[in-house]
Amino acid sequence: MSNSSRQRLLGSEGGCAGTVDALSGQLVKLKKNHTESGGAHHHNDLGLVISVEGDVIKLIAPAVEATEAWSEAAE
């Protein structure tokens, strides 16, 4: 997977789960500007990723489940 920012993280149903800021080990670090982020960076596990096509990273879970699984790992 590319380490470029601005890739969109989409749930299995096509809903937006965030925008990638960076990759950090086994975590996808998301930009803190997502409407549900509360102004903080959040992370999703790379294990949820099923495909990467251009600027879209697709998850195995719906976006709502991905946002519920966000972690706030140390910066």
Summary of the structure (lengths in Angstrom):
residues: 75
radius of gyration: 10.7
end to end distance: 20.9
largest distance: 29.3
contacts: 218
relative contact order: 0.29
helix: 12%
strand: 40%
